[in-house]
Amino acid sequence: MSSSNLWGGSFEMHDDDNRDRNAAVDDNLDRAALANQQQLHQAQQSWVLGPKENKRKKYIDFGCVVCSRKAVKWSFWAINWPKPKVHPPPPNQYSVALKKALLFFDAQMSGRLPENKRISWRRDSGLQDGNETDVKGGLNGGYYDAGNNMKFNFPMAFSMSMLSWSVIEYSHKYKAIGEYDHVRDIIRWGTDYLLRTFNSSATTIDKIYSQVGVGRNDSRTTDDHQCWERPEDMDYPRPVQITEKGSDLASEMAAALASASIVFIDNRTYSQQLIKGATALFAFGRDGEKRACYSKDNLDISQFYNSSGYFDEYMWASAWMYIATGNPSYFSLATNPGIPKNANAFFRSADIGVLSWDNKVPAAELLLTRMRIFLSPGYPYEDMLRSYHNLTDLNMCSYLEKYNVYNFTKGGLIQMNHGGWQNLQYAANAAFIASLYADYMKATGIPGWYCGPEFTGADVLYKFASSQVDYILGANPIHMSYVVGYGVHWPKHVHHRAASIPNNDHKYNCIDGLKWRNTPNSNPNNITGAMVGGPDRFDDFHDVRTDYRYTEPTLAGNAGLVAALVSLTTSGGSMIDKNTIFTRIPPLFLVDPSPPPPWKP
């Protein structure tokens, strides 16, 4: 990735000098030795305490059976004492917020909505999208990106990747709160649309329909920025962007479909359809003649989601392709030193440690670290996997306030975009991968990691993750929950067309809609679960509909929030699913042959 233009997109960022990290990781850390040492301490403690004294017990002889008096006593009470009613534990705050955050995706649905739709004020929309393309049935479906009515494949694919990853790691938690089927429906709504945007039935493709709708700031014609209409009422042209060169876009879409294939592993037909589409997309992205950033020289794309490189998507997608297919050629690519080198993964600027829709480096490093921790594939992958592991350790050290890699507001919110706007999405992403890494250590009995010479307990990562999510949910200086519908005090003037215009069977055209954008009244429709852009670097927030910097939600932002919330909730237990993610990976070592039959003379 190009460190000089990491962010791009429609979110305003400010340049800042890169700071050297104060933390380094001890490459010689032997995690197995730490686990063995912990077991040794427990064993030594048992030796010091010595064996427990056996107390003499009294017994009752029933003739054929001899039982202790205590056993008889407890058996009597167990049979005759009334059984207490078992009540499920009350939901914790993260589970409550998670249920709401998922509803945002239902509010963003485009196309013909399902019969069991969850948002009463939304109806079918965008049914004419892509009718001018060669796609049978057009490009209806998918998700509107934010408060506008445009659909962008790049952040939509990243959102589906993040949601799929969270389901693979924490499916038991989603099931415990009754949201497993819901989140799968959300992912499938996105992946079904992504499959429509290219020839997913072919093994070789030559283009991707990457965006529906345009919004030009200097436009004199009606478009998605000039017009303030509900999606149901759109009556202006919505041009489709065609990408014929775009390694970043194709690779991110491949990652989304590959990760989703594990989510739907119980649906063999659909899972294989996702893998086939992912394979074609990844081959498109790796084609030497098509290697370029999909947003290059296209202002209709770059002013919103400008990509700064594609090697980070190579890292991210190749890891997911290996997980989805078990094909070692993808693993070899993911561990090829040239890929992280060109992604600037070894260039330890603060920006490179920030997970976003444009920068997948921290997520790819963590995913590959997972393979080292749980699979231990050894030669020839170990050297690169150890490097990814060390880089992940560095990322985690950088998130801690004591090392001064990132600024924190006085209220405790980490600033990962140089004090710019729309910062909550980056804090949520960091909270997710920090919590997830702590869960990896917990699952393997590793108590922590080293930041330079200082050993740091894994619980510090949980504290960091919860502090950021708690800030988002209202533990901040102005006691504002930045998730609509959660808590007591939350934004009422969200920058969102559908939420701000009444659903009263009256069609408001572009001009009429402006009165709803500009009114000081609260939105007539609560877009429950939407995480807005959030406060500025001084912890101040203005609940003003016309200032998108504070009040506009995004698809990618909510995906990171959902992932962080499910990682932190204790509903369903506090562990990860260690094995499902590796279902399709064949044994990495030769299995010892069965012994020969016994010799007979």
N, C-alpha and C positions, 0 to 999 in steps of 0.2 A: 504494500500500500504506500501511497505517497504521503509522507508525514506532513507535507506542506499543505495538503488539502484533504484532511481526514474526514471532515464532516459533510460539507456540501448540503444539498437539500434546501428546504424552505426555512429551516431553523437558523436564526442568526447566531453566528459564532464569532468570537474575537480572538485574534492571534495573541499568543503569549509565549514567552521564552520557555523552552523545555528545561525542567530542573532535573538534576541528577538524583537518582535514588540514593537514599541513605542506607538502604538495606541490601544485603546480598545473601545468597543462599549457600550453605555448606554442601558442596557437591558430594561429599563423602558420607552424608547422613545415611545410616543403615536402618531402614524402618523395621526390617525383620528383627534386628538386634534390639530395637526399642521394645517391640512386642514381647520378645523373649525375656528382656530384663524385667518387664512388668510382671510376667508370670513368675519369674524367679523371686521377686520381692514377695509375692503372695505365698509362694512355697516356703520361703524363709520365715514368714510370719507364722505359718502353721507349725513349723518346727519349734519356734520359740514358745508358742502357747502350749504345745504338747497335746497329747490325746485327752479327750474329755473323759471325766470320771464317770463310770457306769454306776448308776444308782440301782439299788436292789428293788425290783418290782414285785408286787403281789399279783398272784394269778388265781383264776377261777377255773376249776376242772369241770367241764361239762361231759366228761366221759370219753367221748371220741375226739373232742377239741379242747385245747387249753388256751384260754384268753386272759389278757391282763384285765384287772378291774377297771382301769381307765378306759380301755377299748370298749368294754361292755357299757360303761357309763355314757360315753360319747355316742355309741351306736343307738342307745335308747333315746337320747335327746334328738339325734339326727332324724329318727323315724317319727317321733311324736311332735317335735317343735314345728310350728308353722313356718313355711318357707317365705323369706322376705321377697317382695317384688323387686325385680331388677329393672332399674331405670337407666336409659342411656345417659352418658355424661353430657352436661350442657355444652353446646358448641362454644368454642373459644372465638375470640375476636377475629382471628385470621380466617376461620371457616365462614363466618358470617360475611366478612368482606369479600371472600373468594366467590361466594354464591352471587353476590351483586356484580362483581367485576366481570363475570362470565356473561351477564346479561347485555353488556355493552356490545358484544359481537352480534347478538340477536338484533339489536337496534341498528347495526350497520349493514345488515343483509340487503343485497340487491337481487333483483330478479323476481321470480314467482315464489312467494313465501310459502313455507310448509303449512299444512292445515293446523298443526299444533304450535303455531307461532306464539312467542312469549311476550311480544310487545304489542299492546292493543292499538297504539296510535301509528303503527307502521302498516303499509299495504304493499302490493306488488308495484315494482318500479323498474325502470331501466330495461324494459322488455324489447326495446328497439336497438339496444347496444350491439354494435358489430354486425348489424344486418347487411352492411355493405361489404363484408369480408366473405371469404370462401368457406367460413365455418357454418356448417348446417345448424340452423337454429340460432345463429348469432352468438354474441358474447354476453348473454344474460347470466346473472348469478354473481358469485363472489361477494366482496365487501367494499363499501365506500370507505375511503381511507380515514377521513377525519371529519371536520365540520363542513367540508365541501362535498360535492357529489362525484368526485373522480375516483377511479379505480387504478391502483398502481400495483403491478405484479411484484416489484422488488420488495417493498416493505410487507406486502401481503404474504409473500413466500417466507420471509423471515419470521413473521408472526406465527405462521403454521409450524415452522421448524421449532420455535420456542415452546409452543403449546404441546407439540408431539413429544419433545424431550421431557417436558414436565410430566406427561402422562406415563411415559415409559418408566421413569424413575419412581413415580408416586401414584400409580394406578390405585393402590389400596386406599390411599387417602381420598381420592375422588370418589371411590365407591362408598367409603364410610360416611360421606356427607351427602350422598345421593346425587352426585354430579358427574359420574363417570359417563353415562350415556349422553348427557348434555354436552360435555366437552368433546366427545367423539363426533357428535353431530356438527359442532362448530368447526372442527378440523376438516371433516368431510365436505362441508359447504365450501371451504376454501380450496381444498385439493381438487374437488370436482371442477371448479372454475379454472384452476391452473391447467388441468388436463385439456380444457377446451381451447386454451390460448395457443396451442401448437398441435401439430399432427401426432397425437399420442399413440396412434395405431401403427406408426412407421418406425423403423429402426434408425432412419436418417432424416433429419429435419433441416430446413433452410431458413426458417424465420419463426419469430415469436411475436404474438400480439401482446405488447407489453404494457399498454395504458389505454384507458378509455376516458375521454374528456380532456380538455385543455383549459388553462386559466392564465391568460396573459395580462400582466399588470398594465400594459400600455395599449390594450386592445380597444378598438372602437366597435367591435362586434360582440354580440351576446355569446358568452361562454360561461364556464363553471365558476369563474371568479366575479364576473360582472353581474351575475344573476343570483338573487337570493330566493330560491324556490325549494319547496319540498321535493325530494326525489320522485315522488308520485306525480308531480306536476311538470316535470322537465319537458320543455317544448322547444329547445334550442339544439343546434348541432353538437354532437359529441364525437369528434374525430378520434380515430384509433391510431395509436403509434405502432409502427412495425419495426421490430429489431432484427436485423440480419447479421449483425456482429455484436456480441454481448456475452463475453465469458462470465462476467460477474452475475448477470441476470440468470443465465442458463444454469450456472452452478448453484446459485441460491435456490432456484426452483427445484433442481435435482435434490438438494438437501431436504427441502420440504417434503417432496414425494417419498424419498427414501426413508426418512424418519417416520412419516405417517404409515409406511408399509409395515412397520413394527407395531404401531398402535392397532392396526387392523389385521394383525397376523392371524386372528381367528376367522377372518373372511378371506379365504385363499384366493378367490377370483379377483377381488378388489385389490388385495395386497400385491398380487402379481401384476395387475394393471398399473399400479403405482410404480413398481420396480421397472417395468418396461418403459414407462414414460421418463423416469429418472435417468435410465441408461441412455436414452436418446438425447436428453437434455445435456447430460454431462459430456457426451461425445461431441455435441455441438459446441459446448464451452471450451473443449480442449482442441478443437480444430484450429490448426495454425493460421488458416486464412480468416478465421472469425474472431481471433483474439483481440478484443478491444473492450473498453468500458461502454456499456450500453447507452449511457447518457452523453457520450462525446458528440459535440457539435449539434446537439438537439436541445434547444432552449426550452421547449415544451416539457422536457423531462428534467433537465439539469437544474432548473430553478426550484424544483421541488425535492427530488431525490437524486442528487448528483453523486455518482459513485467515484471514489478516489482510487480504485484499483480492483484487481480481480484475483490476486494470489491468495488473499485471505479466504475468499470463497472456494478456491481450490483446496485449501487445507480443510475447511469445514465440510465441503461436499464429499471429498474423497473419503473422509472418515465415516460419514454416514453411508456412503455407497458400500464400503467394506462391511459395515454392520448389517446392512440390508441384504447383501448378496453373498457375503463370505468369500468373495473373489479377492485373492491376495494381491492382485495387481493394483487394486485401489489402496490397499494398505501400504504397498511399496511406494506409491505416489505420495501418500500422506506423510510418509517418513523420509521422503527424498529431501536432502538438505537444501536444495535449490528453491523449494516451494516456500518454506518459512523465511529464507533469506530475502527473497523477492517481496515477501509480505511485510518485511521490516520487523519480523517477530523478535529478532535479536537486537534490534535497535531500541533500547529501553527508554523511550520517551514516555511521558505521562499519557499521551494520547493513545498509544498502542495498547494500553491496558484497559481501555474503556470499551465495553461491549455495546454495540449499537447495530442498527439496521445496515450500517455501512462498514463496520469493523467487526469481523467475526473472529479475529485472532484469539482473544481470551477464551471464547467458547470452544474453539477448535483445540486449543492447548489443553483445556480441561477435559474434553472428551477423549483426547488421545492419552492423557494422563490416566484416565479411568481404565483404559486398556492395559496400561502398564501395571496399575495397582491390582486389578482383578484377574488379568490373563497372564501376565509375565511371559510374553512371547519370546523374549531372549533374542539371540542372534537371528537375523541381521538388523533387527529393529531397535534393540535396546539402547544404542547410543542416542538416537534421535528421541526416543520416548523419554529417556532420562533428561534430555534437554528440555522437552516440553514440560516435564514434571518440575524441573527447576524454575522454568519461566512461570508456571502456574504459582509456585511458591512466591515468586517475586510479585506477581499480580496481587496476591492476597496480602502480602506485606504492605503494598502500596495503598491499599484501601484503609489502613489503620491510621488514624489521625496523628499518632505520635511520630510518624515518619515524614510528615509534611510534604508528601508527594502531591496531594490535592488539597485545596482549601476547603474548609468547612464553614458554613454559616454559624452565627452565634447560637442559632437554634439547633445545630447539629446535623444539618443536611450537607452531604458531600457534594462538592462542586466539580463535576467531571467534564464541563464544557466551557471552562475559562470564564465562569460567571455569566454565561449567556442564558438565553431563554430556554424553556421547555426542558428543564434539567431533571425532572422527576423520572423520566423514562430511563435515563442512564443510571440513576441511583437504584431504581428497581431492578435493572439488569444485574448490577453489581451485587445487590442483596441476594439475588437468586444463585449466582454462581458461587458466592462466598458460602452460603448456607449449604449448597450442594457439595462443595468440596469438604466442608466439615462433616457432612454425612458420609462421604467416602472414607474419611479417616476413622470415623466412629465405627463403620462397618468392618474395618480391618484391624481395629484395636490399636490404632496409632493415636497417641494422645495429643499430637500437635506437630509443628514444623519449626524450622529455624528462619529467623529474619536476621541475617548476618550472624553474629555470635550469640544472639539472644533466642532462647527457646520460647515459643509462643504456643499456648494451649489452643486446641481447636474450638473451645468454647468462646474464644475471643471473636471468631468469625460469626458465630450465632448472635453474639451481642451486637456486632456491627450490622448484620443483616436485619435483625429485629429493630434496631434503632432507626434505620432508614425507612422501613415499612411503617413503623409506629409514627414517624414524622408525617408520612403521607396520610395516615389515618387520623391525624389530629393532634399528636403529641408534638406540637410546635408552638412558637411564641404567640400566635394569634388563635390557637385552638381551632384551626380550620381543617376539616377533613377534605382532602382533595379528591375523594372518590364520591361521586354524586349518589346521594341516598344512604350513605353510611354515616353513622354518628348523628350529632345534633346540628352542627353548623357546617354546611357544605355549599358549594357554588350553585347559585340559582340562575345565573345568566350565562350559561355555557354557549360558547361560540359554535353553534350547530344549527344548520338550516332546518332539518326535520323537527328538532326539539323546540325551536323557537317560533314555529308557525302552527297555529291551531289546526287540529284534525277535525274540521267541521264541515267537510264535504264541499267547501268553497275553494275554488282554484285561485290562488294568488299568483299573479304573473311576476315577472322580474321587478317591475317598479313597485307593485303592491307589497312585495315581500320586504322591501327596504324598511317599511314602517315597523315590521316585527323585529328586524335586526336592530333598529335604532331605539326602540322603546325602552324605558327604564324598568318596565315591569318584568317580573320573573318569567322564565320560559313556561309556556302552557303545558309542555310535556317534559316530565323528568326523564332524562336519559340515564337511568339507574346504572351504576357501576362504572361510568366513564371516569377515568383519571384525567383531569385537566392538565394543562401545561405546567401549572404550579407557580410558586413564588419566585421573586427575584433573589439576588445574592444577599439581600438584606433581610430576608424572611418576610418581605412585604408582598401582599397579594391584592389585586384589584379585581373584584367580581364584576367585570364589564364585558358585555358580549362583543362589542366592537374591537376589543383588544385580544386578538387570538393568542398573543404571546402568553397571556395568563390563563385563558379559559378554553382553549381548544384541546380536545382529546385526540388521540391517534390510535390506530390499530396496533402498531408496534409497541407503543407505550403500555397499552393494556395487556398485551401478551406478556411483557416482562413482569408486570404487576401480578398477573395470575400465577406465573411460574414462581415468583417470590413467595406469594401467599401460601401456595400449596406446599412449598418446601418447609415453611415455618409452622404450619398448623400441626397440632398433635393429634388431631382426629385421625383414627386409623393406625396410630402408632407413629414412631419417630424414626423409622429406618427407611432405607431405599430398597428398591427391588434390584438385587445384585445381578440376577441372571437373565431375565427376559430379554434384555438388550443384546445379549450374545447368542440368542437362539439360533441364528443362521450362520454363525461362525463355526467352521469345522474344527476338530481337535488340532491344536498347533504342534503336537508332538506325536510321534509314531506310537501306536498302541502295541504293547507287548503281545506277541502271538500267544494263543492258548497253548498250554503244555501238551506234548504229544501223548497219545494213549499209552497206558502202561504196557511194558513189553511182555509178550507172551511167547513161551518157548514153542 
